[in-house]
Amino acid sequence: MTHAKTRSWIQRCVFLVLACAVVLVGAKLVEKAQSYAGTEGSYLPGTYTAQANGFGGPVEVTVTVGDKGGIENVDIQGGSETPDVGGAAMPLLTKKILSAQSADIDGVSGATFTSNAVKEAATKALTLASGGAVDEGPRPEGDDLFVPGTYTGVSKGFGGDVTVTVTLSGKAIEDVKIEGGHETENIGSFAVEMLGAEVMAAQSPKIDALTGATVTSNAIFRALNDALTQAGADLSRLPDAHRSDEGAERTSETLETDIVIIGAGGAGMTAAINATQAGKSVILLEKMPYVGGNTTKATGGMNAAETHYQKEQGIEDTVEQFVEDTMKGGHDINNRDLVTVMAENSAAAIDWLDSIGAPLPKVSFSGGATNKRIHAPEDGSGVGAYLVTAFRRTLDELGVNVMYETTATELIMENGAIAGVKAQGRTVDYTIRAKAVILATGGFGNNEDMIVQYRPDLKGTVTTSAPGITGDGIVMAQAVGADLVDIEQIQLHPTVEQGTSMLITESVRGDGAILVNQEGKRFVNELLTRDVVSAAELEQTGSYAYIIFDQHLRDGLKAIEKYVSTGITVQADTIEGLAELIDVDPATLAQTLADWNRYVAEKNDPDFGRESGMDADLSQAPYYAIKIAPGIHHTMGGVRIDTATQVLDAEGNAIPGLFAAGEVTGGVHGGNRIGGNAVADIVVFGKIAAESAVAWCDR
Ligand code: ADP
């Protein structure tokens, strides 16, 4: 039998089983539905109605109590609920209340809002049915929408609580303050930043979630609805401001500029700033509603050699050693010319970051580097979010035209040279004529089809890539004849929590954490390159491992707070207690930790030869574990470029007017990217791409 036939046969069987189940469950429901007449209970006979705020407006529950005091009928009306979520949950909730004869029921998963509203309204109705009184809360006066005042709602976001405080007059939302300090900087934090203004503009909580930040957006909506409900708002009276482009008329526009840059990640923003500073007009296209791409997620730092920071700190390092380390880390298949340019220009790139107010003075060791070379922000914050914030500020100061939610779809070629870009905004189709185009669209880590096309073995692997990282630049470049290099070289990061795709930064191991398998034993030198550690994990029971650390390590590393507040860590006061939580044999784990702490004291790891990340042992309770496995992290391959970032065709000829920088390109990292080189790549080559494009415009 072919695969296709097998699949279709399985699909039919599954369908039949489901159909039978639906019929059986349906029959059961009918049978039960008929059996509530005459139910005995302690309520007062009669019909009781109460309301509560659901997702889109009030939900009304009417309970009918029969002569014998039992609930005989429940009617739920909630016209504004999302039909396929909340709406679909209502019959189930009706059944649950009838069978429990109470409002104390479990909600329907996936329809939390509606479930809570139904439970609240049913509780009120049953309070009335018990002879009690219901406090309907404040009611706005006359045709007011709100009882004026300041109200606060709280809800759980991606990294902890999100708090929304609204100040209301009778008829208007006067102010919205959203606090979500734990949300991921430059991802969830954008939702925290942007949605408040949108709520104010719409005068309603019924607006769209921010793409790529749905968890944070929904937490904000929940907290906001809660605050508005406290003010007596009837949410159904507030305007529906969800944006729908469906049926909207599309228009066409032609724009003109010197340089179009596609993608506002680290490489694109660096290029845009440099090209603008060189006096060129620039349009920066970004398909998401915010900048940053994968750059936002870079947690470590930026590799650079012979920098003034290294010199000031007495660190000896050379450009040549940087090149050799990068080649070795990349299994020697990197393009040595590109690597040399990156290393030679890295110190100047650090100076340039100084000049835009983004210094990286903290220099330390990182996996694969001979010398202390990775440069990070002073306060220990993640380098990516830090740089993205600085790049955004500089773009603003320079007044660069960043077109958000505008996706480049095609490169325009005329007479054998690049002449511009076609792009799609929400309702406008753009033709942007330009003298030069810089591709900075990032990699393809979030395009499963492309991953499978080049690496079928990685099907189903989780990714740490941002939602916009779908290989568009690679596809567009190929369409105009660009050659690809090392496209099958995809890096797995060894420490990715699988439920959230959250990357556990290398610094956790760098600061002293160990990895153990389900048997409670170490299995690798945790600080070998990412490919080696990932491969070792895949050989363990279940293809996963636990990263183990202690309170001392947590105290010294800010990043860990997010892991804890997201709920992906487990912790215990003893190693044995921790072992029990992760189902590992307690005696074995205790022995592993005792051995490890001795190796740290002796600065010698006889088991796996680890030599770094051994400054502190793991002996301060509480102890922590996070279950991790490899995740797709970086696509090392991409379009072929030369050292001036010109995109090359299969014959090695430059495609006139087309440049590329960052993860969209291949060759810099070879078969394995070492930590700290992604940021070096985007800043160095983003800058060179701008210089080359400017020179091309001036030729
Ligand atoms: P790099 O690290 O190379 O700078 P990033 O992943 O940081 O790459 O950023 C790439 C950016 O490009 C992301 O913000 C992504 O949303 C954007 N992008 C990807 N494809 C397109 C496209 N077709 N049009 C506009 N922007 C795009």
Residues whose N, C-alpha, C, O or C-beta is under 5 A from the ligand:
A	BS01	ADP	I262 G263 A264 G265 G266 A267 G268 L285 E286 K287 M288 Y290 V291 G292 G293 N294 T295 T406 T407 A408 A440 T441 G442 G468 D472 A661 G662 E663 V664 I682
